[in-house]
Amino acid sequence: MFEVGKIYNRRSEIHGVYKGQQYGGIATPAQHPYVFIFTSDAGEEFGYSDGFGPDGTFRYTGEGQEGDMQMTKGNLAIFEHQKKKKEILLFESTSKGFVRFVGVCNYIEHHIEQRPDKNGQLRNAFIFHLDVFSQPRLSNIESPKAAYLTKPTRSKSLKQLRDIATSVTPSNLDAKEQVIYVRYRSEAIKLYAKKRAGGVCEGCGAKSPFETKSGPYLEVHHLTRLADGGADYPENVIALCPTCHRRAHYSIDSKVFNEQLAILALSIEEKSA
């Protein structure tokens, strides 16, 4: 239906086809088994600060502009999506009217914290902890549905790390166990990228600048803004030397450079698959 990493016109290609609320962060089309959620940097000044937490789960702020948030409408749709047999589809804003599809999410749990409403008044806000599945772009790759997920370590083989990084969380686990799966996947993808690189920057081809106790020093770069700091698929991460990593984030040509890196990462994975 939607392709991970592809950019869509929110009005015509999402709401024009599936309906649902055209404004705000959560859309719940009545005739389709989906809950669309949208994240953007623009909402941070109003208390809507989304991003990956230290455990690898994506922290998504619920809806409600004034006063304490209520477990109704869009918030309830996220909370009950498994019970109602609906998929949560996550999109991130790229430019006015356009969004990038990030992946399918599962609700794990939520907490309440103090966030400002649109008037600057502190209120209780729902922060949903979501497990994000950024499906592979390679058609010949399937995610392993492991019955038990092992802890990722540097001693694991490239295939073992890839299997952990791309595994699907079983639906019959409690919240604590689901978080462990998410954290292991987040750790595995970083170890995988570094092992795949073999001590050589995948951006410029230069050897890592120095050795550490854990091996050659390289930094793992995620190829979409939303994935920074969180789990992602192997073709969406790349191991870089510090110079290339800074270039990917701060240079004048960062957009073009990241596009080149994305093509390169996909090519590397196609060869190793």
N, C-alpha and C positions, 0 to 999 in steps of 0.2 A: 504494500500500500504506500508507505512512505519510505524513502531511502535515507539511511543514516548519513549525515553530512551534507545532504542536498538542501538547497534553499528554496522556500516556497513563499508565494504571495498569500499572506494570511487570509485576506478577504475573499479572494477568488478561488484559491486552490484548497483551502481548508473549510471556511464557513460557506463558501459558495457551493460546495459539494455536500458537506456533512451538517451544515447549519450550526446551531449552538451560539452562545453569546460572542459577539464580535469584538467586544471591548473587555478589558480586565484580564486577570491572570489565569482564570479557570473557565473553561467552556464545557458544557455538558449537553451535547446533542441528544435529543429525546429518541430519535429513531435509529441510533447506532450505538454499538457496545464500546464506546470510547469516552474517556475523560481527557480533554486536551488541556495541558498546563503550559504556561508561557513564562519565561524568565527574562529579565532585562536589567542592565545596570541602572537604567533610568529610575527604577523604583527605590533605590537605596535611600534617598533623602526622605522617603515616606515610611521607612522601617521595613521595606521589602528587600532584605539582603539575603540572597540565595547563594549556595555554593557547597562544595564538598567539605564534610567534617573530617576530623582526624581519623575516624574509623572507616572512611571511604564511602559512607552513605551521603546522598545528596540531601542537603537541608533546604526544604522548600517552604517559604512563608505562605500561610493561608490567606484567604480573602476577607475583606472587611475594612472599610476606610476609616470609620469612626467608632470609638468605644471598643470594649472587649470583643474579640472575635467569637462567633457562635458556631457550634458544630451543626451547621445547616447548609443547604445548597451546595456550592462547590466544595467546601470543606468536608461535608458529609460524603460527597461523591468520591473524594480521595480515600477517606476513611473506610468506606464500604465497598470499594471497587471490586475486591475479590468476591465478596458476598453477592454482589449484583452481577458478577461475571463481566466486568468491564475492564478494558486495558487503559492504563494511564500512559499517554503519549507526551513526551517532553520536547518542547521547542525552545530555542534561545533566539532572542532578537539579534538581527545582523544590521539592519538599516530600517528606516521608516517603512512600515508595511510588510517587511519581509522577515522570515524566521527560518532558522536551520533546524532540521530534525535531529535530535540527539539520541533518542532511543525509547524503549518501553520501560516503564517503572513498575515496581511493586512497593506498596506501603508496608513498612516494617513496624513503626511506632511513631509517636509524636511527643513533643513536650511543649510546655507553655513558658514563654519568657516575656519580659517587659520590652515592648517596642513602641516607638512613637506612632500615633495615627496621623492623618493628613493635617491635623491642626497642631501637631507637635506635642500632644498630650500622651503620656505613657499609658499603655493599656496592655491587657493580656493578649498575646498573639500565639497562634498555633504554628509550630515549626515541625513540619512533617519530615520524617527520616525515610528516604526512598532508596531502593536498590535499583540502580540504572543499568539496563542491559543495552549496551551499544552494539547492536548486531553487526556481524562481519560484512564487509563489502565484497569479500571473495566468495563466489558462489559455491566453490568446492570445499569450503570449510564449514564444519558443523560444530556447535558447542556441545562438549561432553556433559552428560547429565550424571555427574558423579554422585554415588550414594553417600560418599564420605569424602570431605575435602581435606587433604593433608596440608600441613604448614609449609609454605615455600621457604627454601633455603638455597644458598649459593651452590650447594653440592648437587642440587636437582639438575637433571638434564634439560636441554632446551625444550624438548617435547613435554616433559613433566611440568615445567613452568608454564608453558603455553596452555596445557590442559587445565591447570589451576586457574590461570588468568581468564580463561574463556568458559569456565564451568557455569552451569545454571544452578541457582540456589533452589533446592527442593522446597516445595510449597508447604510441606507438613512440619516445618521446624518452628520453634518458638522464636520470639524476637531476639533473644540473646544469641541463639545459634545462627540466625540469619545474619546478624552483625558480624559474627566471626567469619562467615563465608565472604562477606563483602570486604572485610579487612584483609583476608588472605589473598583475594583477587587483586586488591590494590597493591599489596606487597609483591605479588608474583609478577605483575606487569612491569614493574621497575627492574626486578632482577632479570626478567626475560630480555628486556631491551638491552641491558648492559652485556648480558652473555651473548646475545645475537651479534653485537657489535665487535666482540672479540678484541677489545682494547683500541679500536680505531673509530674515530669520529665518523658517524654515518652521514654527516653533512659535508665535510670538506675532505675526508679521507686521511687526515693527519693522525698520527699516533696520539694517545691520551697524553696530556702534558706531564703527568707524574703518576707514580704508584702509591697506593694507600694499603693499609693492612688488609683491606677486603679486595684488592686488585686494582686494575687501571682506573684512574679517575675520569669518569664521564658523567654527564648530567642528562636525566631523562626529560625530554620535552614532549608534551602532549600537543597534538596538532589542531585542537579546537580550544577556544577560550574556556568553555565550560568544563573541559576535562582537566584543566590544570589542578593538580593536587589530588585527583581522584582516579578511579579505575577506568580503563579504556581497553579497546581491542588492540592487538599487536600491530595491525597496519595503521593505527592512529597514534603510535608513539615512536620516537626515534631517539637514539643516544647520541649526544653532541658534546663536543669540547666546550669549555666555558665561553670562548669567543663566539662560536656559532650559536650557542644558546642565547647569549645577550643579543646577537644580531636578530634572532628570531623574535625577540620581544621588543627591542628598542630601536632598531635601525630604521632609516627612512624607507628602505625597501623591504621591511619586515613582511608585508602582505605577500609580495611576490616570492620572497624567500620561503615563507611557510607553504605556499602553493607548490613550490619546487620540492620541498621536503616531503609533502604529502604524496606526491607522485613517486618520489624515491622510496619512501617507506612501503608503499603498496607494491612496488617492483621487487623490493627485497623479500617481502612476504610471499609473493607469487613464486619466486625462485625457491624459497625454502619450504613451501607447502607440499 
